[in-house]
Every structure is written in structure tokens, then in C-alpha cells.
Amino acid sequence: AAGDIATARTAAEELAGIAEDFGSPALHAAAHCARGAIHNAAGEPEQALQELGRGLAHWQTVDAPYEIARTRRLIGDALRLREEVDDARLEWEAARSTFERLGAVLDVARCEKAIEALQARNAGHRERRTFMFTDIVGSTELISAIGDEAWGDLKRWHDQTLRALVSQNAGEEVNEAGDGFFFAFRTVPEAVDSAMAIQRALAEHRRQSGFAPRVRIGLHVADATKVEDGYLGQGVHQAARIGALAGAGEIVASAETLAGESIEGAGPARSVALKGISGMVEVQAISWA
């Protein structure tokens, strides 16, 4: 995940540089929208809305209806990340209307899928789960060092190992995102046992074979809305942010997750600020060695 986003950010900045050189409103619009799309992918809706708003203004000056509709769809995605679902629906519906008029069938379908997912979310039910986010640390540098073919082999081994260990602890794979996973567990001990098993397996492979990727893991328990393709809600975003907070080879959980649980290796709580989450959040590192 980090590697893909880092590469995309580099490309977007190159596009922004070209826009500055030529001073074209269309190029400026494309650069702002590229940045906005990347912020969406990174779960940064506030920054996405700023960039997309600038991009929309530029597209409107050159009267580009398709690009205006595409930008409004991305704005809807950002609003959805902020849980502003009514405003998100309005943006998607407006974009769909323009796409229909232009005959952009694939874009119409994409808007309809987003609207249908929102309807399914509203029809979904709340469930309490312990969410786990994992990510390979330093993936971009690793790919550069070992090459695409070796990276492909390593990534397949990593994916198979994590899936097997999570399955052994009754975990559910929600989705795979780039270099990491989003898992859900019914209980906190199952999630913690799985996280420890992952780090220990990686350490053992490192001892035996000389190398294994460094993985960060974040845990957070929360109520979320269960929908057809996963879970939705603020707790999911908080779990992802806690995962991003962890360092290489670390397991970090919210103090809320570990409260009332007898978890061996749980460290002292510390207060941290999480991007996009209001207020301070207490987290604890979990020793697994």
C-alpha cells in the first residue's frame, strides 16, 4: 500500500511541475485531481477535498463536462470517507447524471456501484469486531533493492503466510490493499494471538533464511456496519491509523482494545494524535518476542 501510494505521489508531483511550466488550466486541474485521488486512496479526505475543489474550479474554467463529473465523483468518495453520506450521494448522483448525458457507460456504472454500496451500508447491521491492519514497511525501497521478480515471489510468500496464520485464529480477510491486509476478528485475544503469530513467523523465517519483510500491525476494537464487501465506520478508519502508527516489527493496539483483557506483553499506554481522528487516542505496544 505504501509503495503504490508513494509512486503515485511522485507521478502527481511530476504532473504538477509540468502544469507550472506550461501554465495550462487543464494541466493544473489534472494535477490537483491526481493529488486528490491519491489522498482518497491514503484515507486522507480533508486533503483530498482541498485538492479536488481546486481541480474542479480549473475544470469549470475550461468547460470540460466529463472531467467535472469525474472530479465530482472523487469528491463524493472523499465525503464518503468523512462519513458525510448524504453529501456524498448528491455528488455521485450529479456525476452520474452528466455521465449518462455523455454516454460514459463505465463511469455511470461506477457511480451506481457507489450509490448501491451506500444503500447496502444503510441496510447493514452493526457488529463489534477487532480490526487488524498490516503493512510491509519500506516496500518501495525493498522493490528497488531486489527487483520486481524477487518482490513478486516475496509478496506471494508474505500473503500466504499471513492468510494462513489469520485463518488459524478464526480471522476474516476483509480486503488486501497493496502491501498489506485488513482483517477482522470476533474477539480481542484472537486478534492479538494472530498478530503475535505473524511477527514470530516472520522473525523465525528471518533467522532461518536470512530475510523476511518487516511488517507493522495495528489493532482496534469497535462497532462497525457490516456490509456485503466488508465493514464501514469510524472505528475502521481509527484501526487503519493505529496500524500506520506502528513501526517495523511492531504491534500497536488502542488502549480501548486491551482494556479488560489479560494480554501478556502489553506495554504502558501513551496518548497520540491520529490523522483524521479528533482528540487524543491512547495506544499500547504489545511485545511478542
Backbone as CSV, one residue per row, in Angstrom:
resi,resn,N_x,N_y,N_z,CA_x,CA_y,CA_z,C_x,C_y,C_z
1,ALA,0.823,-1.206,0.000,0.000,0.000,0.000,0.851,1.248,0.000
2,ALA,1.813,1.298,0.904,2.672,2.468,0.992,3.462,2.666,-0.287
3,GLY,3.948,1.564,-0.879,4.729,1.653,-2.106,3.920,2.193,-3.252
4,ASP,2.708,1.697,-3.437,1.852,2.159,-4.525,1.531,3.640,-4.382
5,ILE,1.198,4.069,-3.181,0.829,5.462,-2.957,2.036,6.376,-3.134
6,ALA,3.196,5.939,-2.671,4.402,6.755,-2.824,4.730,6.960,-4.299
7,THR,4.600,5.897,-5.086,4.858,6.016,-6.523,3.867,6.969,-7.176
8,ALA,2.588,6.845,-6.780,1.560,7.722,-7.343,1.805,9.180,-6.952
9,ARG,2.239,9.408,-5.721,2.525,10.789,-5.294,3.644,11.392,-6.149
10,THR,4.677,10.594,-6.426,5.780,11.083,-7.250,5.295,11.481,-8.632
11,ALA,4.451,10.625,-9.225,3.917,10.919,-10.556,3.051,12.184,-10.535
12,ALA,2.252,12.345,-9.462,1.391,13.528,-9.363,2.220,14.798,-9.234
13,GLU,3.313,14.737,-8.493,4.162,15.915,-8.347,4.866,16.255,-9.660
14,GLU,5.214,15.223,-10.432,5.800,15.483,-11.754,4.789,16.195,-12.650
15,LEU,3.527,15.736,-12.572,2.470,16.380,-13.360,2.269,17.825,-12.915
16,ALA,2.326,18.064,-11.606,2.181,19.434,-11.093,3.310,20.327,-11.603
17,GLY,4.512,19.765,-11.678,5.641,20.530,-12.203,5.444,20.907,-13.663
18,ILE,4.926,19.970,-14.444,4.646,20.248,-15.856,3.580,21.337,-15.976
19,ALA,2.555,21.255,-15.106,1.491,22.266,-15.125,2.046,23.654,-14.837
20,GLU,2.985,23.746,-13.896,3.598,25.035,-13.576,4.393,25.563,-14.758
21,ASP,5.095,24.660,-15.464,5.913,25.090,-16.593,5.063,25.649,-17.730
22,PHE,3.918,24.998,-17.983,3.107,25.390,-19.132,1.955,26.335,-18.777
23,GLY,1.580,26.381,-17.501,0.527,27.300,-17.073,-0.844,26.987,-17.632
24,SER,-1.079,25.719,-17.971,-2.359,25.334,-18.565,-3.386,25.038,-17.480
25,PRO,-4.590,25.647,-17.534,-5.628,25.331,-16.545,-5.975,23.848,-16.515
26,ALA,-5.987,23.213,-17.696,-6.319,21.785,-17.746,-5.257,20.960,-17.039
27,LEU,-3.987,21.302,-17.242,-2.917,20.567,-16.561,-2.961,20.809,-15.060
28,HIS,-3.231,22.056,-14.652,-3.375,22.343,-13.215,-4.531,21.523,-12.630
29,ALA,-5.642,21.471,-13.371,-6.790,20.696,-12.897,-6.433,19.229,-12.745
30,ALA,-5.749,18.676,-13.754,-5.373,17.259,-13.702,-4.440,16.981,-12.530
31,ALA,-3.507,17.898,-12.271,-2.566,17.707,-11.163,-3.288,17.729,-9.819
32,HIS,-4.183,18.706,-9.629,-4.929,18.773,-8.366,-5.800,17.524,-8.178
33,CYS,-6.429,17.070,-9.247,-7.299,15.890,-9.139,-6.492,14.623,-8.883
34,ALA,-5.304,14.550,-9.468,-4.441,13.399,-9.204,-4.055,13.359,-7.733
35,ARG,-3.691,14.519,-7.190,-3.369,14.585,-5.761,-4.582,14.207,-4.916
36,GLY,-5.753,14.712,-5.317,-6.965,14.386,-4.567,-7.264,12.899,-4.561
37,ALA,-7.114,12.262,-5.718,-7.363,10.819,-5.804,-6.395,10.041,-4.918
38,ILE,-5.152,10.500,-4.856,-4.150,9.836,-4.010,-4.500,10.015,-2.535
39,HIS,-4.923,11.213,-2.158,-5.342,11.433,-0.760,-6.531,10.531,-0.415
40,ASN,-7.453,10.340,-1.339,-8.562,9.407,-1.094,-8.040,8.005,-0.834
41,ALA,-7.117,7.558,-1.689,-6.565,6.208,-1.556,-5.824,6.030,-0.239
42,ALA,-5.238,7.128,0.248,-4.488,7.083,1.511,-5.386,7.308,2.723
43,GLY,-6.699,7.494,2.491,-7.611,7.735,3.607,-7.466,9.106,4.211
44,GLU,-7.196,10.110,3.364,-6.995,11.485,3.815,-8.044,12.404,3.163
45,PRO,-9.298,12.295,3.599,-10.369,13.021,2.901,-10.273,14.537,2.977
46,GLU,-9.753,15.088,4.096,-9.668,16.538,4.208,-8.743,17.109,3.129
47,GLN,-7.567,16.496,2.984,-6.629,16.962,1.962,-7.190,16.709,0.566
48,ALA,-7.893,15.572,0.415,-8.489,15.260,-0.886,-9.492,16.332,-1.304
49,LEU,-10.345,16.749,-0.381,-11.360,17.740,-0.716,-10.733,19.079,-1.105
50,GLN,-9.641,19.444,-0.453,-8.961,20.688,-0.814,-8.438,20.628,-2.242
51,GLU,-7.749,19.540,-2.574,-7.180,19.413,-3.919,-8.273,19.274,-4.982
52,LEU,-9.287,18.488,-4.689,-10.347,18.272,-5.666,-11.158,19.544,-5.896
53,GLY,-11.334,20.343,-4.851,-12.026,21.614,-5.018,-11.268,22.534,-5.971
54,ARG,-9.939,22.565,-5.835,-9.134,23.377,-6.746,-9.205,22.827,-8.170
55,GLY,-9.142,21.488,-8.261,-9.224,20.870,-9.581,-10.555,21.155,-10.256
56,LEU,-11.638,21.088,-9.488,-12.972,21.349,-10.038,-13.065,22.777,-10.582
57,ALA,-12.517,23.720,-9.832,-12.561,25.116,-10.286,-11.830,25.291,-11.612
58,HIS,-10.687,24.641,-11.763,-9.936,24.730,-13.022,-10.712,24.085,-14.164
59,TRP,-11.308,22.912,-13.917,-12.072,22.252,-14.993,-13.255,23.107,-15.422
60,GLN,-13.858,23.803,-14.477,-15.011,24.637,-14.817,-14.617,25.819,-15.696
61,THR,-13.386,26.297,-15.533,-12.949,27.424,-16.367,-12.743,27.014,-17.818
62,VAL,-12.461,25.732,-18.065,-12.247,25.271,-19.450,-13.464,24.522,-19.978
63,ASP,-14.542,24.476,-19.183,-15.797,23.855,-19.612,-15.571,22.425,-20.107
64,ALA,-15.120,21.562,-19.179,-14.851,20.156,-19.512,-15.841,19.284,-18.729
65,PRO,-17.028,19.027,-19.283,-18.081,18.340,-18.519,-17.697,16.952,-18.011
66,TYR,-16.965,16.188,-18.842,-16.579,14.846,-18.371,-15.660,14.945,-17.158
67,GLU,-14.651,15.813,-17.251,-13.699,15.936,-16.143,-14.363,16.543,-14.911
68,ILE,-15.313,17.438,-15.113,-16.059,17.992,-13.979,-16.819,16.872,-13.259
69,ALA,-17.482,16.007,-14.038,-18.230,14.901,-13.441,-17.297,13.922,-12.742
70,ARG,-16.168,13.661,-13.350,-15.199,12.740,-12.739,-14.690,13.295,-11.411
71,THR,-14.450,14.597,-11.383,-13.983,15.230,-10.144,-15.062,15.195,-9.076
72,ARG,-16.314,15.391,-9.473,-17.408,15.345,-8.503,-17.560,13.921,-7.933
73,ARG,-17.287,12.924,-8.766,-17.324,11.546,-8.237,-16.250,11.364,-7.179
74,LEU,-15.057,11.892,-7.442,-13.971,11.790,-6.460,-14.292,12.578,-5.193
75,ILE,-14.954,13.712,-5.348,-15.375,14.482,-4.168,-16.368,13.659,-3.354
76,GLY,-17.274,12.964,-4.039,-18.195,12.070,-3.339,-17.454,10.995,-2.559
77,ASP,-16.384,10.445,-3.151,-15.583,9.431,-2.460,-14.965,9.998,-1.185
78,ALA,-14.467,11.245,-1.281,-13.848,11.872,-0.107,-14.884,12.142,0.981
79,LEU,-16.057,12.599,0.572,-17.122,12.852,1.550,-17.554,11.550,2.213
80,ARG,-17.549,10.474,1.432,-17.902,9.162,2.000,-16.886,8.756,3.068
81,LEU,-15.610,9.043,2.829,-14.585,8.737,3.827,-14.812,9.525,5.110
82,ARG,-15.384,10.720,4.987,-15.671,11.550,6.168,-17.023,11.218,6.777
83,GLU,-17.666,10.159,6.255,-18.979,9.730,6.748,-20.063,10.777,6.482
84,GLU,-19.844,11.691,5.538,-20.867,12.657,5.133,-21.643,12.036,3.968
85,VAL,-22.449,11.042,4.305,-23.025,10.173,3.285,-24.069,10.865,2.417
86,ASP,-24.839,11.773,2.988,-25.858,12.466,2.191,-25.203,13.343,1.123
87,ASP,-24.158,14.075,1.521,-23.448,14.914,0.558,-22.731,14.061,-0.484
88,ALA,-22.202,12.921,-0.043,-21.531,12.014,-0.988,-22.511,11.532,-2.049
89,ARG,-23.698,11.144,-1.615,-24.715,10.671,-2.560,-25.061,11.763,-3.588
90,LEU,-25.204,13.013,-3.133,-25.529,14.103,-4.036,-24.449,14.272,-5.114
91,GLU,-23.179,14.179,-4.702,-22.087,14.315,-5.670,-22.106,13.163,-6.665
92,TRP,-22.292,11.935,-6.187,-22.328,10.781,-7.092,-23.510,10.869,-8.060
93,GLU,-24.657,11.304,-7.552,-25.841,11.405,-8.416,-25.647,12.481,-9.480
94,ALA,-25.035,13.600,-9.101,-24.766,14.655,-10.076,-23.782,14.168,-11.136
95,ALA,-22.745,13.468,-10.688,-21.767,12.933,-11.638,-22.420,11.910,-12.562
96,ARG,-23.245,11.043,-12.002,-23.917,10.027,-12.817,-24.778,10.672,-13.893
97,SER,-25.486,11.733,-13.534,-26.349,12.417,-14.495,-25.543,12.920,-15.694
98,THR,-24.383,13.514,-15.423,-23.547,14.014,-16.511,-22.990,12.865,-17.343
99,PHE,-22.536,11.818,-16.677,-22.003,10.662,-17.406,-23.066,10.044,-18.319
100,GLU,-24.303,9.980,-17.832,-25.382,9.435,-18.647,-25.596,10.291,-19.895
101,ARG,-25.545,11.608,-19.716,-25.743,12.520,-20.849,-24.612,12.379,-21.866
102,LEU,-23.406,12.091,-21.377,-22.248,11.958,-22.259,-22.095,10.551,-22.829
103,GLY,-22.887,9.609,-22.324,-22.770,8.229,-22.793,-21.576,7.491,-22.226
104,ALA,-21.063,7.940,-21.078,-19.904,7.300,-20.441,-20.396,6.133,-19.579
105,VAL,-20.610,4.997,-20.217,-21.274,3.858,-19.579,-20.506,3.347,-18.367
106,LEU,-19.194,3.201,-18.498,-18.397,2.656,-17.388,-18.425,3.590,-16.183
107,ASP,-18.401,4.879,-16.427,-18.440,5.846,-15.334,-19.811,5.867,-14.653
108,VAL,-20.860,5.697,-15.462,-22.210,5.584,-14.884,-22.258,4.396,-13.935
109,ALA,-21.718,3.264,-14.398,-21.731,2.052,-13.580,-20.955,2.236,-12.289
110,ARG,-19.854,2.975,-12.357,-19.051,3.204,-11.158,-19.816,4.045,-10.137
111,CYS,-20.516,5.067,-10.618,-21.328,5.886,-9.714,-22.460,5.063,-9.110
112,GLU,-23.099,4.255,-9.934,-24.205,3.440,-9.440,-23.720,2.437,-8.393
113,LYS,-22.533,1.892,-8.612,-21.974,0.956,-7.630,-21.755,1.649,-6.291
114,ALA,-21.246,2.886,-6.324,-21.012,3.635,-5.084,-22.328,3.927,-4.374
115,ILE,-23.350,4.306,-5.145,-24.655,4.614,-4.554,-25.280,3.355,-3.969
116,GLU,-25.163,2.241,-4.697,-25.711,0.971,-4.205,-25.000,0.519,-2.936
117,ALA,-23.675,0.732,-2.882,-22.926,0.365,-1.675,-23.393,1.184,-0.482
118,LEU,-23.709,2.449,-0.746,-24.215,3.304,0.319,-25.579,2.818,0.798
119,GLN,-26.427,2.398,-0.128,-27.729,1.852,0.237,-27.569,0.570,1.037
120,ALA,-26.616,-0.270,0.618,-26.361,-1.518,1.345,-25.844,-1.233,2.741
121,ARG,-25.020,-0.168,2.840,-24.498,0.220,4.161,-25.641,0.602,5.084
122,ASN,-26.565,1.393,4.542,-27.703,1.816,5.354,-28.567,0.638,5.768
123,ALA,-28.563,-0.408,4.923,-29.348,-1.597,5.236,-28.559,-2.587,6.089
124,GLY,-27.262,-2.297,6.280,-26.414,-3.221,7.025,-26.708,-3.192,8.519
125,HIS,-26.014,-4.046,9.252,-26.212,-4.111,10.696,-24.869,-3.925,11.391
126,ARG,-24.927,-3.484,12.620,-23.724,-3.177,13.379,-23.188,-4.435,14.044
127,GLU,-21.884,-4.585,13.975,-21.207,-5.710,14.624,-19.955,-5.192,15.310
128,ARG,-19.622,-5.833,16.435,-18.398,-5.451,17.150,-17.286,-6.409,16.739
129,ARG,-16.205,-5.864,16.265,-15.077,-6.658,15.791,-13.771,-6.015,16.235
130,THR,-12.728,-6.838,16.290,-11.380,-6.314,16.472,-10.740,-6.276,15.095
131,PHE,-10.392,-5.084,14.647,-9.860,-4.902,13.306,-8.338,-4.879,13.333
132,MET,-7.745,-5.488,12.329,-6.291,-5.528,12.195,-5.887,-5.000,10.823
133,PHE,-4.931,-4.078,10.838,-4.335,-3.606,9.596,-2.845,-3.940,9.609
134,THR,-2.366,-4.524,8.523,-0.945,-4.847,8.398,-0.369,-4.121,7.185
135,ASP,0.941,-3.901,7.217,1.587,-3.252,6.076,3.074,-3.591,6.098
136,ILE,3.638,-3.846,4.922,5.072,-4.070,4.811,5.774,-2.713,4.870
137,VAL,6.709,-2.581,5.780,7.425,-1.315,5.965,8.570,-1.222,4.957
138,GLY,8.705,-0.070,4.324,9.811,0.145,3.394,9.690,-0.634,2.102
139,SER,8.461,-0.861,1.651,8.273,-1.686,0.460,8.878,-1.051,-0.790
140,THR,8.789,0.262,-0.912,9.324,0.926,-2.104,10.828,0.709,-2.219
141,GLU,11.540,0.914,-1.112,12.988,0.702,-1.119,13.333,-0.759,-1.362
142,LEU,12.499,-1.656,-0.813,12.747,-3.088,-0.972,12.610,-3.513,-2.432
143,ILE,11.581,-3.018,-3.105,11.394,-3.340,-4.521,12.597,-2.859,-5.329
144,SER,13.062,-1.664,-5.024,14.221,-1.121,-5.744,15.460,-1.976,-5.514
145,ALA,15.590,-2.518,-4.303,16.786,-3.286,-3.960,16.792,-4.684,-4.570
146,ILE,15.625,-5.343,-4.609,15.617,-6.751,-5.029,15.020,-6.968,-6.415
147,GLY,14.333,-5.986,-6.961,13.764,-6.129,-8.300,12.347,-6.669,-8.276
148,ASP,11.648,-6.476,-9.382,10.232,-6.836,-9.461,9.986,-8.333,-9.304
149,GLU,10.807,-9.161,-9.942,10.566,-10.608,-9.899,10.723,-11.159,-8.490
150,ALA,11.813,-10.773,-7.819,12.040,-11.246,-6.446,10.963,-10.689,-5.517
151,TRP,10.547,-9.438,-5.761,9.483,-8.848,-4.946,8.183,-9.638,-5.098
152,GLY,7.873,-10.032,-6.329,6.661,-10.820,-6.563,6.672,-12.119,-5.780
153,ASP,7.828,-12.806,-5.775,7.949,-14.056,-5.017,7.804,-13.801,-3.518
154,LEU,8.464,-12.739,-3.038,8.399,-12.409,-1.611,6.983,-12.031,-1.198
155,LYS,6.314,-11.256,-2.035,4.957,-10.826,-1.714,4.004,-12.022,-1.656
156,ARG,4.159,-12.971,-2.571,3.309,-14.169,-2.534,3.546,-14.954,-1.255
157,TRP,4.800,-15.097,-0.842,5.089,-15.812,0.405,4.482,-15.071,1.593
158,HIS,4.653,-13.776,1.628,4.089,-12.950,2.697,2.575,-13.120,2.770
159,ASP,1.901,-13.038,1.641,0.438,-13.128,1.615,-0.038,-14.497,2.101
160,GLN,0.603,-15.558,1.613,0.217,-16.908,2.020,0.432,-17.117,3.511
161,THR,1.554,-16.610,4.028,1.866,-16.782,5.448,0.852,-16.067,6.326
162,LEU,0.565,-14.814,6.013,-0.380,-14.052,6.838,-1.779,-14.647,6.757
163,ARG,-2.215,-15.018,5.581,-3.559,-15.593,5.447,-3.689,-16.881,6.251
164,ALA,-2.668,-17.719,6.216,-2.725,-18.987,6.945,-2.786,-18.752,8.447
165,LEU,-1.959,-17.831,8.952,-1.925,-17.578,10.393,-3.215,-16.923,10.880
166,VAL,-3.761,-16.025,10.108,-5.018,-15.380,10.490,-6.153,-16.394,10.479
167,SER,-6.154,-17.269,9.491,-7.191,-18.306,9.414,-7.137,-19.226,10.629
168,GLN,-5.935,-19.539,11.088,-5.782,-20.403,12.263,-6.371,-19.769,13.511
169,ASN,-6.470,-18.446,13.533,-7.026,-17.731,14.684,-8.426,-17.191,14.412
170,ALA,-9.119,-17.835,13.457,-10.528,-17.525,13.167,-10.724,-16.110,12.644
171,GLY,-9.689,-15.563,11.987,-9.810,-14.227,11.427,-10.482,-14.231,10.066
172,GLU,-11.007,-13.090,9.699,-11.692,-12.895,8.413,-10.905,-11.893,7.587
173,GLU,-10.525,-12.258,6.374,-9.873,-11.304,5.485,-10.940,-10.400,4.874
174,VAL,-10.838,-9.112,5.156,-11.799,-8.149,4.609,-11.356,-7.703,3.230
175,ASN,-10.098,-7.286,3.123,-9.543,-6.993,1.803,-8.028,-6.906,1.873
176,GLU,-7.434,-6.933,0.700,-5.992,-6.765,0.557,-5.757,-5.437,-0.130
177,ALA,-4.881,-4.639,0.444,-4.626,-3.315,-0.121,-3.120,-3.146,-0.317
178,GLY,-2.678,-3.302,-1.556,-1.268,-3.094,-1.854,-0.371,-4.046,-1.107
179,ASP,0.375,-3.531,-0.138,1.355,-4.335,0.590,0.848,-4.813,1.946
180,GLY,-0.437,-4.726,2.199,-0.950,-5.128,3.496,-2.345,-5.700,3.420
181,PHE,-2.885,-6.002,4.595,-4.201,-6.620,4.706,-5.062,-5.876,5.718
182,PHE,-6.351,-6.064,5.556,-7.354,-5.633,6.525,-8.088,-6.895,6.959
183,PHE,-7.922,-7.273,8.245,-8.558,-8.457,8.813,-9.529,-8.050,9.919
184,ALA,-10.466,-8.936,10.216,-11.412,-8.710,11.315,-11.514,-9.981,12.148
185,PHE,-11.645,-9.807,13.454,-11.739,-10.925,14.393,-12.917,-10.713,15.320
186,ARG,-13.506,-11.804,15.761,-14.637,-11.707,16.677,-14.208,-11.335,18.089
187,THR,-12.992,-11.707,18.483,-12.536,-11.413,19.839,-11.161,-10.754,19.823
188,VAL,-10.861,-10.019,20.881,-9.558,-9.379,21.016,-8.442,-10.419,21.142
189,PRO,-8.576,-11.467,21.996,-7.490,-12.447,22.097,-7.147,-13.108,20.763
190,GLU,-8.157,-13.383,19.930,-7.875,-13.984,18.626,-7.031,-13.044,17.763
191,ALA,-7.356,-11.765,17.817,-6.607,-10.793,17.030,-5.178,-10.655,17.543
192,VAL,-5.014,-10.585,18.862,-3.687,-10.442,19.446,-2.849,-11.692,19.173
193,ASP,-3.438,-12.874,19.350,-2.710,-14.113,19.082,-2.261,-14.170,17.625
194,SER,-3.119,-13.733,16.728,-2.781,-13.736,15.312,-1.644,-12.767,15.015
195,ALA,-1.718,-11.575,15.598,-0.670,-10.579,15.379,0.679,-11.093,15.887
196,MET,0.672,-11.697,17.069,1.915,-12.250,17.608,2.438,-13.377,16.732
197,ALA,1.538,-14.242,16.263,1.942,-15.357,15.411,2.588,-14.859,14.120
198,ILE,2.049,-13.775,13.566,2.610,-13.206,12.342,4.029,-12.704,12.585
199,GLN,4.208,-11.923,13.632,5.544,-11.371,13.898,6.544,-12.475,14.233
200,ARG,6.101,-13.481,14.965,7.013,-14.577,15.306,7.378,-15.398,14.079
201,ALA,6.428,-15.622,13.192,6.703,-16.371,11.970,7.685,-15.624,11.079
202,LEU,7.520,-14.320,10.987,8.443,-13.514,10.186,9.841,-13.526,10.797
203,ALA,9.915,-13.416,12.123,11.213,-13.437,12.800,11.903,-14.787,12.622
204,GLU,11.134,-15.870,12.700,11.701,-17.205,12.527,12.217,-17.397,11.104
205,HIS,11.470,-16.937,10.129,11.920,-17.036,8.738,13.174,-16.196,8.523
206,ARG,13.246,-15.063,9.212,14.425,-14.205,9.127,15.649,-14.924,9.685
207,ARG,15.464,-15.657,10.784,16.579,-16.390,11.393,17.012,-17.552,10.510
208,GLN,16.049,-18.251,9.944,16.374,-19.448,9.171,16.856,-19.138,7.762
209,SER,16.235,-18.145,7.118,16.535,-17.876,5.707,17.326,-16.602,5.474
210,GLY,17.515,-15.820,6.521,18.309,-14.613,6.385,17.517,-13.362,6.095
211,PHE,16.236,-13.511,5.706,15.451,-12.323,5.405,13.960,-12.622,5.472
212,ALA,13.221,-11.629,5.917,11.758,-11.601,5.829,11.350,-10.141,5.923
213,PRO,10.287,-9.740,5.266,9.893,-8.327,5.318,9.501,-7.909,6.721
214,ARG,9.731,-6.643,7.021,9.310,-6.061,8.297,7.874,-5.575,8.146
215,VAL,7.029,-6.015,9.062,5.601,-5.716,8.959,5.138,-4.966,10.197
216,ARG,4.324,-3.950,9.994,3.683,-3.235,11.101,2.251,-3.726,11.223
217,ILE,1.747,-3.761,12.465,0.387,-4.252,12.713,-0.307,-3.322,13.697
218,GLY,-1.547,-2.954,13.365,-2.374,-2.150,14.253,-3.670,-2.855,14.575
219,LEU,-4.143,-2.725,15.828,-5.373,-3.373,16.286,-6.295,-2.346,16.941
220,HIS,-7.578,-2.490,16.673,-8.554,-1.625,17.332,-9.908,-2.321,17.351
221,VAL,-10.567,-2.312,18.497,-11.897,-2.904,18.620,-12.937,-1.799,18.481
222,ALA,-13.987,-2.090,17.722,-15.013,-1.063,17.500,-16.271,-1.695,16.926
223,ASP,-17.374,-0.968,17.057,-18.598,-1.327,16.356,-18.516,-0.760,14.942
224,ALA,-18.943,-1.538,13.966,-18.927,-1.090,12.585,-20.125,-1.670,11.851
225,THR,-20.462,-1.069,10.744,-21.582,-1.557,9.945,-21.098,-2.647,9.006
226,LYS,-21.687,-3.823,9.112,-21.322,-4.945,8.233,-22.104,-4.824,6.942
227,VAL,-21.367,-4.758,5.834,-21.985,-4.711,4.514,-21.431,-5.867,3.700
228,GLU,-21.920,-5.975,2.487,-21.585,-7.141,1.665,-20.088,-7.325,1.473
229,ASP,-19.365,-6.221,1.260,-17.942,-6.336,0.949,-17.035,-5.899,2.090
230,GLY,-17.543,-5.842,3.316,-16.662,-5.514,4.428,-17.341,-4.802,5.573
231,TYR,-16.610,-3.877,6.184,-17.088,-3.129,7.347,-16.881,-1.635,7.101
232,LEU,-17.816,-0.844,7.588,-17.759,0.603,7.418,-17.925,1.283,8.771
233,GLY,-17.233,2.404,8.939,-17.413,3.170,10.167,-16.125,3.824,10.628
234,GLN,-16.277,4.722,11.564,-15.142,5.468,12.103,-14.116,4.542,12.734
235,GLY,-14.587,3.465,13.366,-13.662,2.539,14.014,-12.699,1.888,13.045
236,VAL,-13.158,1.649,11.820,-12.282,1.069,10.796,-11.164,2.047,10.455
237,HIS,-11.519,3.329,10.288,-10.503,4.337,9.982,-9.510,4.475,11.136
238,GLN,-10.018,4.389,12.365,-9.116,4.503,13.515,-8.151,3.329,13.562
239,ALA,-8.636,2.142,13.246,-7.766,0.964,13.216,-6.660,1.134,12.179
240,ALA,-7.009,1.677,11.004,-6.015,1.895,9.957,-4.967,2.899,10.405
241,ARG,-5.395,3.951,11.084,-4.457,4.967,11.568,-3.520,4.402,12.633
242,ILE,-4.041,3.544,13.489,-3.196,2.908,14.510,-2.175,2.003,13.832
243,GLY,-2.606,1.302,12.776,-1.663,0.479,12.026,-0.540,1.310,11.437
244,ALA,-0.866,2.479,10.899,0.152,3.356,10.313,1.105,3.898,11.367
245,LEU,0.649,3.946,12.614,1.466,4.460,13.708,2.573,3.479,14.102
246,ALA,2.340,2.195,13.914,3.299,1.171,14.334,4.580,1.242,13.502
247,GLY,5.668,0.841,14.113,6.945,0.773,13.408,7.186,-0.618,12.857
248,ALA,8.318,-0.794,12.213,8.662,-2.087,11.638,8.753,-3.151,12.728
249,GLY,8.037,-4.245,12.534,8.074,-5.332,13.505,7.279,-5.075,14.761
250,GLU,6.444,-4.046,14.779,5.679,-3.683,15.974,4.214,-4.092,15.864
251,ILE,3.622,-4.301,17.032,2.171,-4.446,17.168,1.714,-3.325,18.080
252,VAL,0.789,-2.505,17.607,0.248,-1.407,18.410,-1.271,-1.554,18.441
253,ALA,-1.845,-1.452,19.625,-3.298,-1.546,19.788,-3.799,-0.338,20.559
254,SER,-5.035,0.024,20.329,-5.635,1.077,21.153,-5.795,0.533,22.571
255,ALA,-5.660,1.432,23.544,-5.839,1.027,24.939,-7.257,0.507,25.158
256,GLU,-8.195,1.062,24.404,-9.585,0.601,24.481,-9.690,-0.880,24.127
257,THR,-8.888,-1.316,23.158,-8.910,-2.709,22.726,-8.440,-3.646,23.828
258,LEU,-7.406,-3.236,24.555,-6.795,-4.110,25.561,-7.447,-3.984,26.937
259,ALA,-8.305,-2.988,27.114,-8.956,-2.792,28.414,-9.790,-4.008,28.787
260,GLY,-9.560,-4.520,29.991,-10.316,-5.672,30.458,-9.807,-7.003,29.959
261,GLU,-8.751,-6.987,29.149,-8.172,-8.219,28.622,-6.847,-8.507,29.329
262,SER,-6.556,-9.769,29.535,-5.269,-10.150,30.121,-4.305,-10.482,28.989
263,ILE,-3.646,-9.468,28.485,-2.752,-9.625,27.346,-1.306,-9.536,27.821
264,GLU,-0.601,-10.639,27.755,0.799,-10.651,28.160,1.624,-9.850,27.155
265,GLY,2.478,-8.997,27.663,3.333,-8.203,26.786,2.805,-6.823,26.473
266,ALA,1.620,-6.481,26.989,1.057,-5.156,26.724,1.870,-4.102,27.475
267,GLY,2.326,-3.086,26.767,3.136,-2.033,27.356,2.289,-0.928,27.937
268,PRO,2.934,0.096,28.472,2.199,1.229,29.056,1.471,2.023,27.971
269,ALA,0.377,2.655,28.367,-0.406,3.466,27.424,0.274,4.808,27.196
270,ARG,0.136,5.319,25.984,0.612,6.661,25.658,-0.430,7.331,24.764
271,SER,-0.520,8.632,24.867,-1.502,9.385,24.088,-0.888,9.841,22.768
272,VAL,-1.629,9.656,21.690,-1.143,10.040,20.369,-2.266,10.743,19.599
273,ALA,-1.873,11.523,18.612,-2.833,12.138,17.690,-2.851,11.308,16.421
274,LEU,-4.032,10.929,15.970,-4.191,10.150,14.753,-4.808,11.028,13.673
275,LYS,-4.223,11.001,12.493,-4.697,11.834,11.388,-6.163,11.550,11.084
276,GLY,-6.974,12.596,11.059,-8.379,12.448,10.735,-9.254,12.036,11.898
277,ILE,-8.662,11.795,13.082,-9.408,11.382,14.268,-9.339,12.517,15.289
278,SER,-10.477,12.988,15.737,-10.484,14.110,16.684,-10.054,13.644,18.067
279,GLY,-9.353,14.516,18.770,-8.911,14.204,20.127,-7.714,13.285,20.151
280,MET,-7.178,13.096,21.349,-6.043,12.195,21.548,-6.549,10.772,21.778
281,VAL,-5.755,9.816,21.352,-6.106,8.397,21.488,-4.990,7.693,22.239
282,GLU,-5.347,6.870,23.210,-4.339,6.114,23.947,-4.068,4.787,23.240
283,VAL,-2.783,4.488,23.085,-2.378,3.249,22.435,-1.331,2.540,23.290
284,GLN,-1.179,1.248,23.025,-0.188,0.442,23.732,0.520,-0.467,22.741
285,ALA,1.836,-0.569,22.902,2.601,-1.534,22.118,2.490,-2.898,22.794
286,ILE,2.514,-3.947,21.995,2.443,-5.310,22.522,3.727,-6.041,22.155
287,SER,4.474,-6.462,23.160,5.707,-7.209,22.939,5.376,-8.646,22.550
288,TRP,6.038,-9.166,21.522,5.726,-10.515,21.032,6.929,-11.452,21.068
289,ALA,8.126,-10.904,21.324,9.340,-11.726,21.266,9.404,-12.706,22.427
